[in-house]
Amino acid sequence: MYKIIKEVAPNNICVVRSLSYGHTMQYIQTLYTEALSDFPDLALDDVRVVHFAGRSYARTFGIEFLAKSNSRVPDSYLPIKQLETTC
């Protein structure tokens, strides 16, 4: 379906997205479910839906959340230097 991309920025801000232009609730739920598999205590209130505006993945949607201090960010999350610009 989608190739899910997982990233972690400084201060443990995690991003889950894909290269798809998906923007339905089902798409967002898919991203959240993926994040939930890595962070079982992740609540919906902890997640922001973001609309990216930067160069790398403009016009795509994803989710961002802060990994709690007691959570270890899995190695499957690629480190990034900064968050992408959002709308």
N, C-alpha and C positions, 0 to 999 in steps of 0.2 A: 504494500500500500504506500506508505511514506518511509523514506529513510530518515529516521529520527537522529537529530544532531543534539548532543548534550555538551554544554560548555560551563566553565566556572570562571568568573571574573574575580578580581581582587575583592577582599572582604567576604568571600564565600557566597557571592550572588550567583545563583545557578540559572542557566538558560536552557530551555528545552524547545526545539524548533525543528523545522525541516526546510527544504528548498521549495516546498509546495506553496502555492498561493491560497491554500485552504483557509477558510475563515468561518466555517460552520461550527455550531456547538459540538457536533460529533468530532470534528477535527481537534478542537480545543480539549475535549474530553480525552481523546487519544493521547495528547501531550501530557495531560494531567495524570492519566493512568500510568504512563511511562515513568513520570517523576515519582509517583506514589510507590512504584516498585523499588525505587532506590531509597526513598525517604518515607517509610510507612507512617510516620506521624505527621506528614504534611497535610495541613488543613486547607480547605478551599480559601479561607480568609487570608492565608499566607501567600497566595498566588496572585500575580498580576498578569493579565492578558495584555500583551504589547503588540503594537503595529510598528514594524521597523521602517525607518525612513533613510537609513544611511546607504552608503555605496554598496556594501557587500551583499545585503539581502533586503533591499528596498521592496516595499509593498507586500511583504510577507508578515505573518502573524506567528507569535510564539508565546511562551510563558516565562516569567522570571519569578524567582523566590529566593529568600535568604536561607541558606542551610543553617540550621540551628547549631549553636556552639557545641552541643553534645553529639552532633552528627558528623560522621566522616564522609566526605565527598568521594564517591567511588572513582576509581582510576579511569572509568569510561567517560568521564567528563573532561573534555579537552580544555586546558588552561588558555584563557584569552587575556589580553592586557587591559582591555576596557570594554564596556558595554557598547553595543551598537546604538546609534541615534534612533530615537523613537518619535512617532508623530504625537 
